[in-house]
Amino acid sequence: MAPACSACGLTFERAQGYFVGAIYVNYAVTTVIVIGGYFLLWAFTELSTAAQLALWLPVVVVFPIWFFRYSRSFWLALEYAVNPEP
C-alpha cells in the first residue's frame, strides 16, 4: 500500500498499528456473515452441523483475505470522517 494518496497527499497509515481497527471490522463482518448464514441454513434446510461446517469453513478462511482491503478502506474513511487532516 502506498504511504500517501498521490492525488491529495492524505497519509494512509497515521501511526504504527493504525489498521488494527480494520482487522476488527474484517472479523466482525466475517462473523456476522457466517453466523447469520449458519442460522439461515439451519432454519430453512435440513443440513447437518457437519455439512454446514464443511460449507462455512472455506468462507471463514477465504472471505477475510478477500475483504481485508475493503475493511482497510472503510477504516480509513471512518477515521477521515471523524478526524480529517488539513
C-alpha positions, 0 to 999 in steps of 0.5 A, spaced: 500 500 500 502 506 498 504 511 504 500 517 501 494 518 496 498 521 490 492 525 488 491 529 495 497 527 499 492 524 505 497 519 509 494 512 509 497 509 515 497 515 521 501 511 526 504 504 527 498 499 528 493 504 525 489 498 521 488 494 527 481 497 527 480 494 520 482 487 522 476 488 527 471 490 522 474 484 517 472 479 523 466 482 525 463 482 518 466 475 517 462 473 523 456 476 522 456 473 515 457 466 517 453 466 523 447 469 520 448 464 514 449 458 519 442 460 522 439 461 515 441 454 513 439 451 519 432 454 519 430 453 512 434 446 510 435 440 513 443 440 513 447 437 518 452 441 523 457 437 519 455 439 512 454 446 514 461 446 517 464 443 511 460 449 507 462 455 512 469 453 513 472 455 506 468 462 507 471 463 514 478 462 511 477 465 504 472 471 505 477 475 510 483 475 505 478 477 500 475 483 504 481 485 508 482 491 503 475 493 503 475 493 511 482 497 510 478 502 506 472 503 510 477 504 516 480 509 513 474 513 511 471 512 518 477 515 521 477 521 515 470 522 517 471 523 524 478 526 524 480 529 517 487 532 516 488 539 513 
